[in-house]
């Protein structure tokens, strides 16, 4: 069984996705430049909004 990864900050989320953090509380990611997240169990303390265009 995999360990639960707790996402507690924008910086941590951006690091997992291979993106730079420009602001500590808000981020906007270009998914074409993000690396895939490893399969596992993630628990987020963040509000995440996905917009697909």
mmCIF file as Biopython writes it, N, C-alpha, C and O atoms, coordinates in Angstrom:
data_model
#
loop_
_atom_site.group_PDB
_atom_site.id
_atom_site.type_symbol
_atom_site.label_atom_id
_atom_site.label_alt_id
_atom_site.label_comp_id
_atom_site.label_asym_id
_atom_site.label_entity_id
_atom_site.label_seq_id
_atom_site.pdbx_PDB_ins_code
_atom_site.Cartn_x
_atom_site.Cartn_y
_atom_site.Cartn_z
_atom_site.occupancy
_atom_site.B_iso_or_equiv
_atom_site.auth_seq_id
_atom_site.auth_asym_id
_atom_site.pdbx_PDB_model_num
ATOM 1   N N  . UNK A ? 1  ? 0.845   -1.184 0.000   1.0 0.0 1  A 1 
ATOM 2   C CA . UNK A ? 1  ? 0.000   0.000  0.000   1.0 0.0 1  A 1 
ATOM 3   C C  . UNK A ? 1  ? 0.885   1.240  0.000   1.0 0.0 1  A 1 
ATOM 4   O O  . UNK A ? 1  ? 1.859   1.314  0.749   1.0 0.0 1  A 1 
ATOM 5   N N  . UNK A ? 2  ? 0.543   2.215  -0.846  1.0 0.0 2  A 1 
ATOM 6   C CA . UNK A ? 2  ? 1.372   3.415  -0.936  1.0 0.0 2  A 1 
ATOM 7   C C  . UNK A ? 2  ? 1.081   4.370  0.217   1.0 0.0 2  A 1 
ATOM 8   O O  . UNK A ? 2  ? 0.003   4.357  0.811   1.0 0.0 2  A 1 
ATOM 9   N N  . UNK A ? 3  ? 2.064   5.184  0.508   1.0 0.0 3  A 1 
ATOM 10  C CA . UNK A ? 3  ? 1.940   6.155  1.577   1.0 0.0 3  A 1 
ATOM 11  C C  . UNK A ? 3  ? 1.096   7.339  1.097   1.0 0.0 3  A 1 
ATOM 12  O O  . UNK A ? 3  ? 1.153   7.696  -0.080  1.0 0.0 3  A 1 
ATOM 13  N N  . UNK A ? 4  ? 0.326   7.942  1.979   1.0 0.0 4  A 1 
ATOM 14  C CA . UNK A ? 4  ? -0.488  9.104  1.641   1.0 0.0 4  A 1 
ATOM 15  C C  . UNK A ? 4  ? 0.411   10.332 1.588   1.0 0.0 4  A 1 
ATOM 16  O O  . UNK A ? 4  ? 1.151   10.607 2.533   1.0 0.0 4  A 1 
ATOM 17  N N  . UNK A ? 5  ? 0.347   11.071 0.478   1.0 0.0 5  A 1 
ATOM 18  C CA . UNK A ? 5  ? 1.114   12.302 0.316   1.0 0.0 5  A 1 
ATOM 19  C C  . UNK A ? 5  ? 0.178   13.460 0.612   1.0 0.0 5  A 1 
ATOM 20  O O  . UNK A ? 5  ? -0.853  13.611 -0.043  1.0 0.0 5  A 1 
ATOM 21  N N  . UNK A ? 6  ? 0.528   14.273 1.588   1.0 0.0 6  A 1 
ATOM 22  C CA . UNK A ? 6  ? -0.303  15.420 1.968   1.0 0.0 6  A 1 
ATOM 23  C C  . UNK A ? 6  ? 0.233   16.679 1.299   1.0 0.0 6  A 1 
ATOM 24  O O  . UNK A ? 6  ? 1.372   17.078 1.537   1.0 0.0 6  A 1 
ATOM 25  N N  . UNK A ? 7  ? -0.586  17.296 0.468   1.0 0.0 7  A 1 
ATOM 26  C CA . UNK A ? 7  ? -0.214  18.533 -0.208  1.0 0.0 7  A 1 
ATOM 27  C C  . UNK A ? 7  ? -0.634  19.701 0.670   1.0 0.0 7  A 1 
ATOM 28  O O  . UNK A ? 7  ? -1.823  19.980 0.821   1.0 0.0 7  A 1 
ATOM 29  N N  . UNK A ? 8  ? 0.362   20.389 1.254   1.0 0.0 8  A 1 
ATOM 30  C CA . UNK A ? 8  ? 0.077   21.438 2.228   1.0 0.0 8  A 1 
ATOM 31  C C  . UNK A ? 8  ? 0.371   22.842 1.722   1.0 0.0 8  A 1 
ATOM 32  O O  . UNK A ? 8  ? -0.003  23.817 2.373   1.0 0.0 8  A 1 
ATOM 33  N N  . UNK A ? 9  ? 1.038   22.967 0.566   1.0 0.0 9  A 1 
ATOM 34  C CA . UNK A ? 9  ? 1.388   24.300 0.080   1.0 0.0 9  A 1 
ATOM 35  C C  . UNK A ? 9  ? 1.404   24.331 -1.447  1.0 0.0 9  A 1 
ATOM 36  O O  . UNK A ? 9  ? 1.540   23.302 -2.110  1.0 0.0 9  A 1 
ATOM 37  N N  . UNK A ? 10 ? 1.262   25.535 -1.978  1.0 0.0 10 A 1 
ATOM 38  C CA . UNK A ? 10 ? 1.342   25.734 -3.419  1.0 0.0 10 A 1 
ATOM 39  C C  . UNK A ? 10 ? 2.732   25.333 -3.911  1.0 0.0 10 A 1 
ATOM 40  O O  . UNK A ? 10 ? 2.865   24.715 -4.967  1.0 0.0 10 A 1 
ATOM 41  N N  . UNK A ? 11 ? 3.758   25.682 -3.152  1.0 0.0 11 A 1 
ATOM 42  C CA . UNK A ? 11 ? 5.130   25.329 -3.529  1.0 0.0 11 A 1 
ATOM 43  C C  . UNK A ? 11 ? 5.292   23.816 -3.658  1.0 0.0 11 A 1 
ATOM 44  O O  . UNK A ? 11 ? 5.890   23.337 -4.622  1.0 0.0 11 A 1 
ATOM 45  N N  . UNK A ? 12 ? 4.774   23.079 -2.714  1.0 0.0 12 A 1 
ATOM 46  C CA . UNK A ? 12 ? 4.880   21.612 -2.742  1.0 0.0 12 A 1 
ATOM 47  C C  . UNK A ? 12 ? 4.158   21.051 -3.969  1.0 0.0 12 A 1 
ATOM 48  O O  . UNK A ? 12 ? 4.690   20.174 -4.649  1.0 0.0 12 A 1 
ATOM 49  N N  . UNK A ? 13 ? 2.960   21.545 -4.255  1.0 0.0 13 A 1 
ATOM 50  C CA . UNK A ? 13 ? 2.207   21.090 -5.419  1.0 0.0 13 A 1 
ATOM 51  C C  . UNK A ? 13 ? 2.966   21.401 -6.708  1.0 0.0 13 A 1 
ATOM 52  O O  . UNK A ? 13 ? 3.083   20.544 -7.584  1.0 0.0 13 A 1 
ATOM 53  N N  . UNK A ? 14 ? 3.481   22.628 -6.822  1.0 0.0 14 A 1 
ATOM 54  C CA . UNK A ? 14 ? 4.233   23.015 -8.018  1.0 0.0 14 A 1 
ATOM 55  C C  . UNK A ? 14 ? 5.495   22.187 -8.190  1.0 0.0 14 A 1 
ATOM 56  O O  . UNK A ? 14 ? 5.858   21.844 -9.315  1.0 0.0 14 A 1 
ATOM 57  N N  . UNK A ? 15 ? 6.160   21.866 -7.110  1.0 0.0 15 A 1 
ATOM 58  C CA . UNK A ? 15 ? 7.372   21.041 -7.173  1.0 0.0 15 A 1 
ATOM 59  C C  . UNK A ? 15 ? 7.054   19.657 -7.713  1.0 0.0 15 A 1 
ATOM 60  O O  . UNK A ? 15 ? 7.789   19.133 -8.550  1.0 0.0 15 A 1 
ATOM 61  N N  . UNK A ? 16 ? 5.975   19.065 -7.248  1.0 0.0 16 A 1 
ATOM 62  C CA . UNK A ? 16 ? 5.564   17.753 -7.743  1.0 0.0 16 A 1 
ATOM 63  C C  . UNK A ? 16 ? 5.261   17.813 -9.236  1.0 0.0 16 A 1 
ATOM 64  O O  . UNK A ? 16 ? 5.553   16.865 -9.966  1.0 0.0 16 A 1 
ATOM 65  N N  . UNK A ? 17 ? 4.683   18.912 -9.693  1.0 0.0 17 A 1 
ATOM 66  C CA . UNK A ? 17 ? 4.321   19.069 -11.109 1.0 0.0 17 A 1 
ATOM 67  C C  . UNK A ? 17 ? 5.478   19.572 -11.973 1.0 0.0 17 A 1 
ATOM 68  O O  . UNK A ? 17 ? 5.347   19.637 -13.195 1.0 0.0 17 A 1 
ATOM 69  N N  . UNK A ? 18 ? 6.619   19.932 -11.353 1.0 0.0 18 A 1 
ATOM 70  C CA . UNK A ? 18 ? 7.775   20.403 -12.113 1.0 0.0 18 A 1 
ATOM 71  C C  . UNK A ? 18 ? 7.635   21.838 -12.579 1.0 0.0 18 A 1 
ATOM 72  O O  . UNK A ? 18 ? 8.190   22.210 -13.613 1.0 0.0 18 A 1 
ATOM 73  N N  . UNK A ? 19 ? 6.900   22.650 -11.831 1.0 0.0 19 A 1 
ATOM 74  C CA . UNK A ? 19 ? 6.651   24.050 -12.188 1.0 0.0 19 A 1 
ATOM 75  C C  . UNK A ? 19 ? 7.308   24.988 -11.184 1.0 0.0 19 A 1 
ATOM 76  O O  . UNK A ? 19 ? 7.567   24.610 -10.042 1.0 0.0 19 A 1 
ATOM 77  N N  . UNK A ? 20 ? 7.577   26.235 -11.630 1.0 0.0 20 A 1 
ATOM 78  C CA . UNK A ? 20 ? 8.107   27.265 -10.739 1.0 0.0 20 A 1 
ATOM 79  C C  . UNK A ? 20 ? 6.965   27.862 -9.922  1.0 0.0 20 A 1 
ATOM 80  O O  . UNK A ? 20 ? 5.829   27.936 -10.392 1.0 0.0 20 A 1 
ATOM 81  N N  . UNK A ? 21 ? 7.273   28.285 -8.701  1.0 0.0 21 A 1 
ATOM 82  C CA . UNK A ? 21 ? 6.296   28.962 -7.852  1.0 0.0 21 A 1 
ATOM 83  C C  . UNK A ? 21 ? 6.567   30.455 -7.924  1.0 0.0 21 A 1 
ATOM 84  O O  . UNK A ? 21 ? 7.613   30.926 -7.476  1.0 0.0 21 A 1 
ATOM 85  N N  . UNK A ? 22 ? 5.619   31.201 -8.493  1.0 0.0 22 A 1 
ATOM 86  C CA . UNK A ? 22 ? 5.767   32.646 -8.625  1.0 0.0 22 A 1 
ATOM 87  C C  . UNK A ? 22 ? 5.081   33.402 -7.492  1.0 0.0 22 A 1 
ATOM 88  O O  . UNK A ? 22 ? 5.421   34.552 -7.214  1.0 0.0 22 A 1 
ATOM 89  N N  . UNK A ? 23 ? 4.123   32.762 -6.843  1.0 0.0 23 A 1 
ATOM 90  C CA . UNK A ? 23 ? 3.407   33.363 -5.722  1.0 0.0 23 A 1 
ATOM 91  C C  . UNK A ? 23 ? 3.118   32.260 -4.704  1.0 0.0 23 A 1 
ATOM 92  O O  . UNK A ? 23 ? 2.734   31.157 -5.093  1.0 0.0 23 A 1 
ATOM 93  N N  . UNK A ? 24 ? 3.295   32.535 -3.408  1.0 0.0 24 A 1 
ATOM 94  C CA . UNK A ? 24 ? 3.137   31.465 -2.414  1.0 0.0 24 A 1 
ATOM 95  C C  . UNK A ? 24 ? 1.698   31.005 -2.167  1.0 0.0 24 A 1 
ATOM 96  O O  . UNK A ? 24 ? 1.483   29.965 -1.544  1.0 0.0 24 A 1 
ATOM 97  N N  . UNK A ? 25 ? 0.704   31.773 -2.653  1.0 0.0 25 A 1 
ATOM 98  C CA . UNK A ? 25 ? -0.678  31.403 -2.354  1.0 0.0 25 A 1 
ATOM 99  C C  . UNK A ? 25 ? -1.525  31.078 -3.579  1.0 0.0 25 A 1 
ATOM 100 O O  . UNK A ? 25 ? -2.610  30.514 -3.444  1.0 0.0 25 A 1 
ATOM 101 N N  . UNK A ? 26 ? -1.044  31.425 -4.775  1.0 0.0 26 A 1 
ATOM 102 C CA . UNK A ? 26 ? -1.829  31.233 -5.995  1.0 0.0 26 A 1 
ATOM 103 C C  . UNK A ? 26 ? -0.917  30.706 -7.086  1.0 0.0 26 A 1 
ATOM 104 O O  . UNK A ? 26 ? 0.238   31.119 -7.184  1.0 0.0 26 A 1 
ATOM 105 N N  . UNK A ? 27 ? -1.424  29.797 -7.908  1.0 0.0 27 A 1 
ATOM 106 C CA . UNK A ? 27 ? -0.643  29.312 -9.043  1.0 0.0 27 A 1 
ATOM 107 C C  . UNK A ? 27 ? -1.562  29.062 -10.222 1.0 0.0 27 A 1 
ATOM 108 O O  . UNK A ? 27 ? -2.748  28.774 -10.060 1.0 0.0 27 A 1 
ATOM 109 N N  . UNK A ? 28 ? -1.000  29.177 -11.395 1.0 0.0 28 A 1 
ATOM 110 C CA . UNK A ? 28 ? -1.695  28.865 -12.631 1.0 0.0 28 A 1 
ATOM 111 C C  . UNK A ? 28 ? -0.735  28.010 -13.445 1.0 0.0 28 A 1 
ATOM 112 O O  . UNK A ? 28 ? 0.366   28.450 -13.774 1.0 0.0 28 A 1 
ATOM 113 N N  . UNK A ? 29 ? -1.151  26.788 -13.770 1.0 0.0 29 A 1 
ATOM 114 C CA . UNK A ? 29 ? -0.258  25.851 -14.443 1.0 0.0 29 A 1 
ATOM 115 C C  . UNK A ? 29 ? -0.669  25.638 -15.887 1.0 0.0 29 A 1 
ATOM 116 O O  . UNK A ? 29 ? -1.855  25.530 -16.200 1.0 0.0 29 A 1 
ATOM 117 N N  . UNK A ? 30 ? 0.316   25.580 -16.756 1.0 0.0 30 A 1 
ATOM 118 C CA . UNK A ? 30 ? 0.117   25.146 -18.136 1.0 0.0 30 A 1 
ATOM 119 C C  . UNK A ? 30 ? 0.381   23.645 -18.128 1.0 0.0 30 A 1 
ATOM 120 O O  . UNK A ? 30 ? 1.528   23.215 -18.008 1.0 0.0 30 A 1 
ATOM 121 N N  . UNK A ? 31 ? -0.667  22.855 -18.254 1.0 0.0 31 A 1 
ATOM 122 C CA . UNK A ? 31 ? -0.534  21.406 -18.121 1.0 0.0 31 A 1 
ATOM 123 C C  . UNK A ? 31 ? 0.369   20.792 -19.182 1.0 0.0 31 A 1 
ATOM 124 O O  . UNK A ? 31 ? 0.913   19.708 -18.972 1.0 0.0 31 A 1 
ATOM 125 N N  . UNK A ? 32 ? 0.537   21.468 -20.320 1.0 0.0 32 A 1 
ATOM 126 C CA . UNK A ? 32 ? 1.437   20.931 -21.344 1.0 0.0 32 A 1 
ATOM 127 C C  . UNK A ? 32 ? 2.891   20.990 -20.898 1.0 0.0 32 A 1 
ATOM 128 O O  . UNK A ? 32 ? 3.741   20.310 -21.473 1.0 0.0 32 A 1 
ATOM 129 N N  . UNK A ? 33 ? 3.189   21.801 -19.874 1.0 0.0 33 A 1 
ATOM 130 C CA . UNK A ? 33 ? 4.554   21.924 -19.358 1.0 0.0 33 A 1 
ATOM 131 C C  . UNK A ? 33 ? 4.750   21.180 -18.035 1.0 0.0 33 A 1 
ATOM 132 O O  . UNK A ? 33 ? 5.859   21.144 -17.503 1.0 0.0 33 A 1 
ATOM 133 N N  . UNK A ? 34 ? 3.689   20.591 -17.507 1.0 0.0 34 A 1 
ATOM 134 C CA . UNK A ? 34 ? 3.763   19.882 -16.225 1.0 0.0 34 A 1 
ATOM 135 C C  . UNK A ? 34 ? 4.167   18.435 -16.440 1.0 0.0 34 A 1 
ATOM 136 O O  . UNK A ? 34 ? 3.810   17.813 -17.441 1.0 0.0 34 A 1 
ATOM 137 N N  . UNK A ? 35 ? 4.923   17.911 -15.476 1.0 0.0 35 A 1 
ATOM 138 C CA . UNK A ? 35 ? 5.236   16.484 -15.541 1.0 0.0 35 A 1 
ATOM 139 C C  . UNK A ? 35 ? 4.118   15.712 -14.849 1.0 0.0 35 A 1 
ATOM 140 O O  . UNK A ? 35 ? 3.474   16.238 -13.941 1.0 0.0 35 A 1 
ATOM 141 N N  . UNK A ? 36 ? 3.883   14.481 -15.263 1.0 0.0 36 A 1 
ATOM 142 C CA . UNK A ? 36 ? 2.801   13.682 -14.654 1.0 0.0 36 A 1 
ATOM 143 C C  . UNK A ? 36 ? 3.063   13.430 -13.170 1.0 0.0 36 A 1 
ATOM 144 O O  . UNK A ? 36 ? 4.210   13.331 -12.733 1.0 0.0 36 A 1 
ATOM 145 N N  . UNK A ? 37 ? 1.990   13.332 -12.420 1.0 0.0 37 A 1 
ATOM 146 C CA . UNK A ? 37 ? 2.075   12.998 -10.999 1.0 0.0 37 A 1 
ATOM 147 C C  . UNK A ? 37 ? 2.201   11.484 -10.883 1.0 0.0 37 A 1 
ATOM 148 O O  . UNK A ? 37 ? 1.505   10.743 -11.578 1.0 0.0 37 A 1 
ATOM 149 N N  . UNK A ? 38 ? 3.084   11.032 -10.009 1.0 0.0 38 A 1 
ATOM 150 C CA . UNK A ? 38 ? 3.228   9.596  -9.770  1.0 0.0 38 A 1 
ATOM 151 C C  . UNK A ? 38 ? 1.928   9.042  -9.184  1.0 0.0 38 A 1 
ATOM 152 O O  . UNK A ? 38 ? 1.279   9.704  -8.374  1.0 0.0 38 A 1 
ATOM 153 N N  . UNK A ? 39 ? 1.550   7.834  -9.591  1.0 0.0 39 A 1 
ATOM 154 C CA . UNK A ? 39 ? 0.344   7.223  -9.023  1.0 0.0 39 A 1 
ATOM 155 C C  . UNK A ? 39 ? 0.477   7.089  -7.506  1.0 0.0 39 A 1 
ATOM 156 O O  . UNK A ? 39 ? 1.545   6.750  -6.997  1.0 0.0 39 A 1 
ATOM 157 N N  . UNK A ? 40 ? -0.588  7.352  -6.808  1.0 0.0 40 A 1 
ATOM 158 C CA . UNK A ? 40 ? -0.565  7.237  -5.360  1.0 0.0 40 A 1 
ATOM 159 C C  . UNK A ? 40 ? -1.790  7.872  -4.754  1.0 0.0 40 A 1 
ATOM 160 O O  . UNK A ? 40 ? -2.739  8.218  -5.458  1.0 0.0 40 A 1 
ATOM 161 N N  . UNK A ? 41 ? -1.768  8.023  -3.450  1.0 0.0 41 A 1 
ATOM 162 C CA . UNK A ? 41 ? -2.868  8.620  -2.712  1.0 0.0 41 A 1 
ATOM 163 C C  . UNK A ? 41 ? -2.424  10.001 -2.258  1.0 0.0 41 A 1 
ATOM 164 O O  . UNK A ? 41 ? -1.410  10.146 -1.575  1.0 0.0 41 A 1 
ATOM 165 N N  . UNK A ? 42 ? -3.200  11.030 -2.649  1.0 0.0 42 A 1 
ATOM 166 C CA . UNK A ? 42 ? -2.879  12.411 -2.311  1.0 0.0 42 A 1 
ATOM 167 C C  . UNK A ? 42 ? -4.020  13.018 -1.508  1.0 0.0 42 A 1 
ATOM 168 O O  . UNK A ? 42 ? -5.192  12.849 -1.843  1.0 0.0 42 A 1 
ATOM 169 N N  . UNK A ? 43 ? -3.664  13.721 -0.451  1.0 0.0 43 A 1 
ATOM 170 C CA . UNK A ? 43 ? -4.616  14.436 0.381   1.0 0.0 43 A 1 
ATOM 171 C C  . UNK A ? 43 ? -4.229  15.906 0.306   1.0 0.0 43 A 1 
ATOM 172 O O  . UNK A ? 43 ? -3.115  16.273 0.677   1.0 0.0 43 A 1 
ATOM 173 N N  . UNK A ? 44 ? -5.142  16.751 -0.172  1.0 0.0 44 A 1 
ATOM 174 C CA . UNK A ? 44 ? -4.822  18.154 -0.409  1.0 0.0 44 A 1 
ATOM 175 C C  . UNK A ? 44 ? -5.444  19.059 0.639   1.0 0.0 44 A 1 
ATOM 176 O O  . UNK A ? 44 ? -6.628  18.943 0.954   1.0 0.0 44 A 1 
ATOM 177 N N  . UNK A ? 45 ? -4.629  19.966 1.176   1.0 0.0 45 A 1 
ATOM 178 C CA . UNK A ? 45 ? -5.111  21.028 2.058   1.0 0.0 45 A 1 
ATOM 179 C C  . UNK A ? 45 ? -5.353  22.303 1.251   1.0 0.0 45 A 1 
ATOM 180 O O  . UNK A ? 45 ? -5.565  23.372 1.823   1.0 0.0 45 A 1 
ATOM 181 N N  . UNK A ? 46 ? -5.320  22.191 -0.073  1.0 0.0 46 A 1 
ATOM 182 C CA . UNK A ? 46 ? -5.450  23.340 -0.966  1.0 0.0 46 A 1 
ATOM 183 C C  . UNK A ? 46 ? -6.807  23.324 -1.655  1.0 0.0 46 A 1 
ATOM 184 O O  . UNK A ? 46 ? -7.426  22.272 -1.808  1.0 0.0 46 A 1 
ATOM 185 N N  . UNK A ? 47 ? -7.256  24.490 -2.064  1.0 0.0 47 A 1 
ATOM 186 C CA . UNK A ? 47 ? -8.402  24.584 -2.964  1.0 0.0 47 A 1 
ATOM 187 C C  . UNK A ? 47 ? -7.840  24.513 -4.363  1.0 0.0 47 A 1 
ATOM 188 O O  . UNK A ? 47 ? -6.959  25.296 -4.718  1.0 0.0 47 A 1 
ATOM 189 N N  . UNK A ? 48 ? -8.331  23.596 -5.157  1.0 0.0 48 A 1 
ATOM 190 C CA . UNK A ? 48 ? -7.825  23.410 -6.515  1.0 0.0 48 A 1 
ATOM 191 C C  . UNK A ? 48 ? -8.994  23.538 -7.478  1.0 0.0 48 A 1 
ATOM 192 O O  . UNK A ? 48 ? -10.016 22.869 -7.332  1.0 0.0 48 A 1 
ATOM 193 N N  . UNK A ? 49 ? -8.824  24.409 -8.463  1.0 0.0 49 A 1 
ATOM 194 C CA . UNK A ? 49 ? -9.833  24.617 -9.488  1.0 0.0 49 A 1 
ATOM 195 C C  . UNK A ? 49 ? -9.204  24.245 -10.817 1.0 0.0 49 A 1 
ATOM 196 O O  . UNK A ? 49 ? -8.152  24.775 -11.174 1.0 0.0 49 A 1 
ATOM 197 N N  . UNK A ? 50 ? -9.829  23.347 -11.550 1.0 0.0 50 A 1 
ATOM 198 C CA . UNK A ? 50 ? -9.347  22.935 -12.858 1.0 0.0 50 A 1 
ATOM 199 C C  . UNK A ? 50 ? -10.230 23.572 -13.921 1.0 0.0 50 A 1 
ATOM 200 O O  . UNK A ? 50 ? -11.456 23.485 -13.847 1.0 0.0 50 A 1 
ATOM 201 N N  . UNK A ? 51 ? -9.617  24.208 -14.902 1.0 0.0 51 A 1 
ATOM 202 C CA . UNK A ? 51 ? -10.323 24.802 -16.027 1.0 0.0 51 A 1 
ATOM 203 C C  . UNK A ? 51 ? -9.771  24.177 -17.297 1.0 0.0 51 A 1 
ATOM 204 O O  . UNK A ? 51 ? -8.593  24.338 -17.619 1.0 0.0 51 A 1 
ATOM 205 N N  . UNK A ? 52 ? -10.617 23.475 -18.004 1.0 0.0 52 A 1 
ATOM 206 C CA . UNK A ? 52 ? -10.191 22.802 -19.223 1.0 0.0 52 A 1 
ATOM 207 C C  . UNK A ? 52 ? -10.718 23.587 -20.408 1.0 0.0 52 A 1 
ATOM 208 O O  . UNK A ? 52 ? -11.909 23.888 -20.494 1.0 0.0 52 A 1 
ATOM 209 N N  . UNK A ? 53 ? -9.809  23.914 -21.323 1.0 0.0 53 A 1 
ATOM 210 C CA . UNK A ? 53 ? -10.215 24.704 -22.491 1.0 0.0 53 A 1 
ATOM 211 C C  . UNK A ? 53 ? -10.007 23.911 -23.753 1.0 0.0 53 A 1 
ATOM 212 O O  . UNK A ? 53 ? -10.290 24.404 -24.846 1.0 0.0 53 A 1 
#
